[in-house]
Amino acid sequence: MTRINKVIRDKIPEIIRSSGRECTLKSLDDETFLPELEKKLHEEIDEYIDSQDVEELIDILEVVYRIAQLRGYSKAELERIRMQKQVNNGAFMRNLYLFETSG
């Protein structure tokens, strides 16, 4: 057996088994799962930075949505907050890069 020790998507055990391999897993409670999922977020970000593959961006979104849900926010609430922040602070559409401020 190869040690993995990380959170996985829901259908991964079936995918592993359908390939003729076995796996050992455990369903964690929300309190235990959340910090592990936050570790997964770092992993997914690193994978995106290395590959710049859109699939990795999708994985990041999936992890973010679940973290938000575990913290009590729906996708709709997340989007509402995102839009309000965009109204207040703007987005990243103008490609601005701040060098310094004064005063």
Buried (B, 14 or more C-beta within 10 A) or exposed (E): EEEEEEBEEEEEBEEBEEEEEEBEEEEEEEEEBBEEBEBBBEBBBEBBEEEEEEEBBEBBEEBBBBBBBBEEBEEEEBEEEEEEEEEEEEEEEEEEEEEEEEE
